[in-house]
Amino acid sequence: MGDIRFPGLGINLKDVPEGFTLFGLDVKLYGLMIAIGFILAYFIAIKEAKRTGQDDELYVDFMLWMIIPAILGARLYYIIFSLDSYIEPGKGVWETFLDMINIRQGGLAIYGGIIAGVITAIIFCKKKKVNIKLMADTAVLPLLTGQIIGRFGNFFNREAFGDYTDSIFRMCLPVSYFNGNGSLNNLMEEGIINQNMVNNVVHMDNAAWISVHPTFLYEALWNLGIFLIIFFYRKNKKFDGELALLYVWGYGLGRVWIEALRSDSLMIPGVNMKVSQLVAAICVLVASVIIVKKRFDYVKEMSSSGDSKKKKASK
């Protein structure tokens, strides 16, 4: 049973697929959403580059530089903080390696992709001798676009959801779906399903359902809000790099909240702490300090400039 329901909103989606077959090739919607996100991000980057008088060919080159490192970074970040899911007793090295590189079933962490993208951007900008702060500002809207679209890949994969809830926004997934993708006990061991969900199973149409927070949707909508704020503000930015800092601050703030609802978060080994929540909190703190300092410097500069004009006018 592949239905997905949002009972509080009166939405019932029938037989939502994970993928489809095209010319004999299995296409996963998770990967397709990521590909669509990349394509839309590319066109938005080109448009933003032209709007700000930059060489749009520069962003064509950067996208080619960045695609593979971003995917590798997102996958590596995920693997590092979930090694127990890959390294198992009796499992061969080759089989383990194949599992690690198989991203068709999910397993990409956005922070890993962003970190890899930033490192790639630093190297790229030094080589091309371009303003990395301006480039970072230009990349914000494309990045948010990719994140918004990519989160719907999680929807099709029935992953990245939150803990049990009975709120109006709850998403219901049939228990039979998870039984078809591994026993509930195994999924509970992996942290995908928890005891709270099992204790609060909902019965509808003679079937059992888990009722969870659709955190993929929360994050997509949060990112859309950040996108709109930056879109309407970008022409009034006070310094290069400001839009990138607003993104880091806004996305981090939302991730601290949303990650708290997640049931399948990556954890810091040996510490009962969600790694993405910690990273997000650090990002918010650092971005806040830099934004306040830059704003103070800007006001001070404007004040000094105004005083200089008054002195000239008095002469």
C-alpha beads as a LAMMPS data file, in Angstrom:
LAMMPS data file: protein, C-alpha beads

315 atoms
314 bonds

1 atom types
1 bond types

-500.0 500.0 xlo xhi
-500.0 500.0 ylo yhi
-500.0 500.0 zlo zhi

Masses

1 110.0

Atoms # bond

1 1 1 0.000 0.000 0.000
2 1 1 1.645 3.215 -1.162
3 1 1 -0.881 5.813 -0.035
4 1 1 0.170 8.952 1.839
5 1 1 -2.463 10.873 3.795
6 1 1 -2.757 14.248 5.463
7 1 1 -6.055 13.650 7.350
8 1 1 -6.079 17.013 9.107
9 1 1 -5.954 18.756 5.731
10 1 1 -8.306 16.330 3.986
11 1 1 -5.614 15.156 1.542
12 1 1 -5.391 11.504 0.471
13 1 1 -2.711 10.669 -2.117
14 1 1 -3.203 7.247 -3.676
15 1 1 -0.333 4.925 -4.617
16 1 1 2.463 7.495 -4.448
17 1 1 5.389 5.890 -6.324
18 1 1 9.067 5.887 -5.378
19 1 1 10.016 5.881 -9.026
20 1 1 9.162 4.668 -12.492
21 1 1 10.667 2.717 -15.377
22 1 1 11.824 4.518 -18.508
23 1 1 13.153 2.476 -21.446
24 1 1 13.867 -0.391 -19.069
25 1 1 15.757 1.812 -16.616
26 1 1 14.477 2.302 -13.066
27 1 1 14.292 6.020 -12.297
28 1 1 14.011 7.003 -8.632
29 1 1 11.968 10.135 -7.984
30 1 1 14.421 11.023 -5.193
31 1 1 17.221 11.373 -7.732
32 1 1 14.933 13.063 -10.242
33 1 1 13.998 15.756 -7.700
34 1 1 17.695 16.432 -7.036
35 1 1 18.349 16.675 -10.791
36 1 1 15.430 19.081 -11.278
37 1 1 16.713 21.135 -8.342
38 1 1 20.157 21.404 -9.959
39 1 1 18.694 22.453 -13.316
40 1 1 16.443 25.158 -11.822
41 1 1 19.317 26.356 -9.626
42 1 1 21.479 26.712 -12.728
43 1 1 18.980 28.920 -14.569
44 1 1 18.385 31.104 -11.512
45 1 1 22.144 31.519 -11.009
46 1 1 22.553 32.627 -14.623
47 1 1 19.743 35.162 -14.289
48 1 1 21.115 36.554 -11.016
49 1 1 24.613 36.826 -12.521
50 1 1 23.282 38.848 -15.472
51 1 1 21.230 41.065 -13.131
52 1 1 24.335 41.989 -11.126
53 1 1 26.574 42.493 -14.156
54 1 1 28.638 39.356 -13.697
55 1 1 29.899 36.975 -16.353
56 1 1 27.192 34.303 -16.478
57 1 1 29.657 31.840 -18.047
58 1 1 31.431 31.870 -14.699
59 1 1 28.449 30.154 -13.111
60 1 1 28.274 27.554 -15.861
61 1 1 31.862 26.634 -14.995
62 1 1 31.148 26.656 -11.269
63 1 1 28.117 24.367 -11.589
64 1 1 30.293 21.869 -13.454
65 1 1 32.948 22.172 -10.745
66 1 1 30.459 21.854 -7.922
67 1 1 28.011 19.055 -8.846
68 1 1 30.194 16.046 -8.057
69 1 1 31.889 17.473 -4.906
70 1 1 28.483 18.549 -3.518
71 1 1 26.974 15.077 -3.963
72 1 1 30.111 13.411 -2.570
73 1 1 30.153 15.813 0.384
74 1 1 26.482 15.221 1.150
75 1 1 26.970 11.453 0.986
76 1 1 30.217 11.438 3.003
77 1 1 28.661 13.563 5.754
78 1 1 25.743 11.132 5.957
79 1 1 28.004 8.063 6.045
80 1 1 30.336 9.479 8.725
81 1 1 27.470 9.950 11.152
82 1 1 25.721 6.664 10.336
83 1 1 28.619 4.226 10.003
84 1 1 26.789 1.555 12.000
85 1 1 24.284 1.282 9.164
86 1 1 27.027 0.306 6.704
87 1 1 29.738 -1.499 8.657
88 1 1 28.200 -4.736 9.882
89 1 1 29.738 -8.020 11.093
90 1 1 30.095 -10.530 8.266
91 1 1 29.500 -7.949 5.564
92 1 1 32.130 -7.899 2.816
93 1 1 34.224 -4.855 1.919
94 1 1 32.865 -4.691 -1.626
95 1 1 29.255 -4.999 -0.478
96 1 1 29.835 -2.285 2.131
97 1 1 31.372 -0.016 -0.503
98 1 1 28.429 -0.549 -2.881
99 1 1 25.980 0.319 -0.101
100 1 1 27.949 3.475 0.684
101 1 1 27.857 4.784 -2.869
102 1 1 24.205 3.839 -3.500
103 1 1 22.339 7.134 -3.180
104 1 1 19.242 6.001 -5.065
105 1 1 17.514 5.052 -1.819
106 1 1 18.389 8.349 -0.123
107 1 1 21.106 9.198 2.347
108 1 1 22.350 12.677 1.434
109 1 1 22.920 15.303 4.130
110 1 1 22.511 18.892 2.954
111 1 1 25.125 20.290 5.321
112 1 1 27.718 17.966 3.824
113 1 1 26.809 19.208 0.363
114 1 1 27.002 22.851 1.466
115 1 1 30.391 22.348 3.154
116 1 1 31.760 20.665 0.025
117 1 1 30.239 23.428 -2.114
118 1 1 31.866 26.159 -0.014
119 1 1 35.298 24.485 -0.225
120 1 1 34.856 24.106 -3.981
121 1 1 33.782 27.767 -4.276
122 1 1 36.873 28.980 -2.374
123 1 1 39.178 27.033 -4.678
124 1 1 37.206 28.102 -7.759
125 1 1 37.200 31.809 -6.856
126 1 1 40.930 31.836 -6.115
127 1 1 41.654 30.170 -9.435
128 1 1 39.325 32.457 -11.381
129 1 1 40.254 35.552 -9.302
130 1 1 36.644 36.563 -8.620
131 1 1 34.835 38.079 -5.626
132 1 1 33.777 35.106 -3.488
133 1 1 31.390 37.232 -1.379
134 1 1 29.494 38.429 -4.448
135 1 1 29.448 34.903 -5.803
136 1 1 28.087 33.612 -2.481
137 1 1 25.254 36.155 -2.631
138 1 1 24.466 35.089 -6.190
139 1 1 24.396 31.426 -5.177
140 1 1 21.858 31.853 -2.342
141 1 1 18.634 31.807 -4.391
142 1 1 19.801 28.885 -6.571
143 1 1 20.832 26.958 -3.446
144 1 1 17.472 27.518 -1.782
145 1 1 15.699 26.425 -4.956
146 1 1 17.648 23.165 -4.995
147 1 1 16.860 22.572 -1.333
148 1 1 13.130 23.239 -1.751
149 1 1 12.796 20.862 -4.711
150 1 1 15.142 18.281 -3.208
151 1 1 13.063 17.929 -0.028
152 1 1 10.247 16.465 -2.115
153 1 1 12.622 13.645 -2.978
154 1 1 12.392 12.788 0.733
155 1 1 8.607 12.791 0.365
156 1 1 8.666 10.158 -2.381
157 1 1 11.164 8.101 -0.362
158 1 1 9.005 8.339 2.792
159 1 1 11.967 9.626 4.796
160 1 1 13.132 12.701 6.717
161 1 1 9.868 12.818 8.640
162 1 1 9.411 13.696 12.295
163 1 1 8.165 12.014 15.432
164 1 1 4.536 11.149 16.190
165 1 1 2.011 13.968 16.101
166 1 1 -1.762 14.342 15.928
167 1 1 -1.604 17.954 14.724
168 1 1 -3.606 19.236 11.768
169 1 1 -0.485 18.955 9.573
170 1 1 0.165 15.281 10.410
171 1 1 1.243 12.921 7.653
172 1 1 0.071 9.302 7.824
173 1 1 2.063 6.460 6.292
174 1 1 0.818 2.852 6.219
175 1 1 2.673 0.401 8.464
176 1 1 2.414 -2.140 5.649
177 1 1 4.713 0.050 3.539
178 1 1 7.463 -0.193 6.134
179 1 1 6.904 -3.924 6.622
180 1 1 7.514 -4.231 2.901
181 1 1 10.820 -2.381 3.244
182 1 1 12.173 -4.255 6.252
183 1 1 10.651 -5.323 9.534
184 1 1 9.496 -2.707 12.006
185 1 1 12.081 -4.017 14.492
186 1 1 14.917 -3.375 12.039
187 1 1 13.572 0.059 11.187
188 1 1 13.307 0.841 14.906
189 1 1 16.937 -0.229 15.387
190 1 1 17.939 2.118 12.575
191 1 1 16.006 4.967 14.230
192 1 1 13.620 5.474 11.309
193 1 1 10.621 4.296 13.326
194 1 1 10.482 4.800 17.096
195 1 1 8.399 3.358 19.920
196 1 1 6.304 6.503 20.212
197 1 1 5.066 6.039 16.628
198 1 1 4.278 2.377 17.241
199 1 1 2.439 3.180 20.492
200 1 1 0.251 5.691 18.657
201 1 1 -0.600 3.771 15.493
202 1 1 -3.739 5.105 13.814
203 1 1 -6.320 2.770 12.267
204 1 1 -8.059 3.896 9.077
205 1 1 -9.801 1.811 6.404
206 1 1 -8.866 -1.450 8.105
207 1 1 -5.165 -0.571 7.986
208 1 1 -2.593 0.629 10.511
209 1 1 -0.828 3.951 9.930
210 1 1 1.915 5.894 11.690
211 1 1 1.129 9.588 12.184
212 1 1 4.180 11.861 11.936
213 1 1 5.392 15.418 11.413
214 1 1 6.031 16.017 7.664
215 1 1 9.338 17.720 8.434
216 1 1 10.391 17.570 4.782
217 1 1 7.424 19.868 4.067
218 1 1 8.177 22.138 7.042
219 1 1 11.701 22.657 5.740
220 1 1 10.595 23.187 2.147
221 1 1 8.096 25.867 3.249
222 1 1 10.636 27.466 5.616
223 1 1 13.161 27.647 2.776
224 1 1 10.513 29.141 0.504
225 1 1 9.987 31.868 3.104
226 1 1 13.741 32.579 3.223
227 1 1 13.805 32.591 -0.589
228 1 1 11.068 35.237 -0.785
229 1 1 12.647 37.426 1.905
230 1 1 16.041 37.396 0.188
231 1 1 14.467 37.797 -3.268
232 1 1 12.708 41.040 -2.296
233 1 1 15.605 42.320 -0.182
234 1 1 18.541 41.527 -2.480
235 1 1 18.513 44.855 -4.328
236 1 1 18.886 46.679 -0.995
237 1 1 21.772 44.659 0.448
238 1 1 24.344 46.754 2.263
239 1 1 27.510 44.744 1.539
240 1 1 28.715 41.778 -0.493
241 1 1 28.162 38.583 1.413
242 1 1 25.098 39.871 3.269
243 1 1 22.638 37.644 1.404
244 1 1 24.799 34.599 2.076
245 1 1 24.906 35.466 5.781
246 1 1 21.118 35.939 5.865
247 1 1 20.759 32.507 4.298
248 1 1 23.102 30.886 6.828
249 1 1 21.243 32.595 9.694
250 1 1 17.726 31.890 8.402
251 1 1 18.297 28.319 7.300
252 1 1 20.188 27.494 10.485
253 1 1 17.390 28.908 12.643
254 1 1 14.796 26.794 10.870
255 1 1 16.964 23.698 11.003
256 1 1 17.430 23.994 14.788
257 1 1 13.639 23.876 15.167
258 1 1 12.885 21.277 12.490
259 1 1 15.714 18.941 13.492
260 1 1 14.231 18.800 17.009
261 1 1 11.131 17.166 15.463
262 1 1 13.022 14.611 13.372
263 1 1 13.058 10.965 14.389
264 1 1 15.901 9.837 12.101
265 1 1 18.534 12.514 12.727
266 1 1 22.238 11.782 12.420
267 1 1 23.775 11.739 15.886
268 1 1 27.254 12.658 17.092
269 1 1 28.905 9.318 17.993
270 1 1 29.035 8.774 21.749
271 1 1 26.996 11.925 22.423
272 1 1 23.228 12.173 22.656
273 1 1 23.129 15.179 20.343
274 1 1 21.879 15.693 16.794
275 1 1 24.815 16.735 14.617
276 1 1 22.784 18.886 12.196
277 1 1 21.098 20.704 15.072
278 1 1 24.495 21.533 16.583
279 1 1 25.897 22.659 13.223
280 1 1 22.785 24.784 12.615
281 1 1 23.048 26.446 16.039
282 1 1 26.718 27.288 15.436
283 1 1 25.836 28.731 12.015
284 1 1 23.131 30.947 13.543
285 1 1 25.512 32.215 16.224
286 1 1 28.407 32.927 13.856
287 1 1 26.174 34.548 11.212
288 1 1 24.502 36.720 13.881
289 1 1 27.852 38.056 15.111
290 1 1 29.101 38.801 11.590
291 1 1 25.841 40.456 10.476
292 1 1 25.747 42.717 13.563
293 1 1 29.403 43.689 13.067
294 1 1 28.984 44.352 9.348
295 1 1 25.825 46.363 9.966
296 1 1 27.599 48.426 12.625
297 1 1 30.505 49.050 10.229
298 1 1 28.066 50.056 7.492
299 1 1 26.221 52.554 9.727
300 1 1 29.547 53.953 10.907
301 1 1 30.762 54.300 7.318
302 1 1 27.544 56.034 6.232
303 1 1 27.771 58.373 9.215
304 1 1 31.377 59.267 8.399
305 1 1 30.466 59.801 4.749
306 1 1 27.600 62.122 5.776
307 1 1 29.886 64.148 8.049
308 1 1 32.415 64.542 5.241
309 1 1 29.747 65.845 2.866
310 1 1 28.546 68.352 5.449
311 1 1 32.104 69.649 5.959
312 1 1 32.578 70.059 2.225
313 1 1 29.240 71.844 1.929
314 1 1 30.162 74.258 4.753
315 1 1 33.313 75.258 2.914

Bonds

1 1 1 2
2 1 2 3
3 1 3 4
4 1 4 5
5 1 5 6
6 1 6 7
7 1 7 8
8 1 8 9
9 1 9 10
10 1 10 11
11 1 11 12
12 1 12 13
13 1 13 14
14 1 14 15
15 1 15 16
16 1 16 17
17 1 17 18
18 1 18 19
19 1 19 20
20 1 20 21
21 1 21 22
22 1 22 23
23 1 23 24
24 1 24 25
25 1 25 26
26 1 26 27
27 1 27 28
28 1 28 29
29 1 29 30
30 1 30 31
31 1 31 32
32 1 32 33
33 1 33 34
34 1 34 35
35 1 35 36
36 1 36 37
37 1 37 38
38 1 38 39
39 1 39 40
40 1 40 41
41 1 41 42
42 1 42 43
43 1 43 44
44 1 44 45
45 1 45 46
46 1 46 47
47 1 47 48
48 1 48 49
49 1 49 50
50 1 50 51
51 1 51 52
52 1 52 53
53 1 53 54
54 1 54 55
55 1 55 56
56 1 56 57
57 1 57 58
58 1 58 59
59 1 59 60
60 1 60 61
61 1 61 62
62 1 62 63
63 1 63 64
64 1 64 65
65 1 65 66
66 1 66 67
67 1 67 68
68 1 68 69
69 1 69 70
70 1 70 71
71 1 71 72
72 1 72 73
73 1 73 74
74 1 74 75
75 1 75 76
76 1 76 77
77 1 77 78
78 1 78 79
79 1 79 80
80 1 80 81
81 1 81 82
82 1 82 83
83 1 83 84
84 1 84 85
85 1 85 86
86 1 86 87
87 1 87 88
88 1 88 89
89 1 89 90
90 1 90 91
91 1 91 92
92 1 92 93
93 1 93 94
94 1 94 95
95 1 95 96
96 1 96 97
97 1 97 98
98 1 98 99
99 1 99 100
100 1 100 101
101 1 101 102
102 1 102 103
103 1 103 104
104 1 104 105
105 1 105 106
106 1 106 107
107 1 107 108
108 1 108 109
109 1 109 110
110 1 110 111
111 1 111 112
112 1 112 113
113 1 113 114
114 1 114 115
115 1 115 116
116 1 116 117
117 1 117 118
118 1 118 119
119 1 119 120
120 1 120 121
121 1 121 122
122 1 122 123
123 1 123 124
124 1 124 125
125 1 125 126
126 1 126 127
127 1 127 128
128 1 128 129
129 1 129 130
130 1 130 131
131 1 131 132
132 1 132 133
133 1 133 134
134 1 134 135
135 1 135 136
136 1 136 137
137 1 137 138
138 1 138 139
139 1 139 140
140 1 140 141
141 1 141 142
142 1 142 143
143 1 143 144
144 1 144 145
145 1 145 146
146 1 146 147
147 1 147 148
148 1 148 149
149 1 149 150
150 1 150 151
151 1 151 152
152 1 152 153
153 1 153 154
154 1 154 155
155 1 155 156
156 1 156 157
157 1 157 158
158 1 158 159
159 1 159 160
160 1 160 161
161 1 161 162
162 1 162 163
163 1 163 164
164 1 164 165
165 1 165 166
166 1 166 167
167 1 167 168
168 1 168 169
169 1 169 170
170 1 170 171
171 1 171 172
172 1 172 173
173 1 173 174
174 1 174 175
175 1 175 176
176 1 176 177
177 1 177 178
178 1 178 179
179 1 179 180
180 1 180 181
181 1 181 182
182 1 182 183
183 1 183 184
184 1 184 185
185 1 185 186
186 1 186 187
187 1 187 188
188 1 188 189
189 1 189 190
190 1 190 191
191 1 191 192
192 1 192 193
193 1 193 194
194 1 194 195
195 1 195 196
196 1 196 197
197 1 197 198
198 1 198 199
199 1 199 200
200 1 200 201
201 1 201 202
202 1 202 203
203 1 203 204
204 1 204 205
205 1 205 206
206 1 206 207
207 1 207 208
208 1 208 209
209 1 209 210
210 1 210 211
211 1 211 212
212 1 212 213
213 1 213 214
214 1 214 215
215 1 215 216
216 1 216 217
217 1 217 218
218 1 218 219
219 1 219 220
220 1 220 221
221 1 221 222
222 1 222 223
223 1 223 224
224 1 224 225
225 1 225 226
226 1 226 227
227 1 227 228
228 1 228 229
229 1 229 230
230 1 230 231
231 1 231 232
232 1 232 233
233 1 233 234
234 1 234 235
235 1 235 236
236 1 236 237
237 1 237 238
238 1 238 239
239 1 239 240
240 1 240 241
241 1 241 242
242 1 242 243
243 1 243 244
244 1 244 245
245 1 245 246
246 1 246 247
247 1 247 248
248 1 248 249
249 1 249 250
250 1 250 251
251 1 251 252
252 1 252 253
253 1 253 254
254 1 254 255
255 1 255 256
256 1 256 257
257 1 257 258
258 1 258 259
259 1 259 260
260 1 260 261
261 1 261 262
262 1 262 263
263 1 263 264
264 1 264 265
265 1 265 266
266 1 266 267
267 1 267 268
268 1 268 269
269 1 269 270
270 1 270 271
271 1 271 272
272 1 272 273
273 1 273 274
274 1 274 275
275 1 275 276
276 1 276 277
277 1 277 278
278 1 278 279
279 1 279 280
280 1 280 281
281 1 281 282
282 1 282 283
283 1 283 284
284 1 284 285
285 1 285 286
286 1 286 287
287 1 287 288
288 1 288 289
289 1 289 290
290 1 290 291
291 1 291 292
292 1 292 293
293 1 293 294
294 1 294 295
295 1 295 296
296 1 296 297
297 1 297 298
298 1 298 299
299 1 299 300
300 1 300 301
301 1 301 302
302 1 302 303
303 1 303 304
304 1 304 305
305 1 305 306
306 1 306 307
307 1 307 308
308 1 308 309
309 1 309 310
310 1 310 311
311 1 311 312
312 1 312 313
313 1 313 314
314 1 314 315
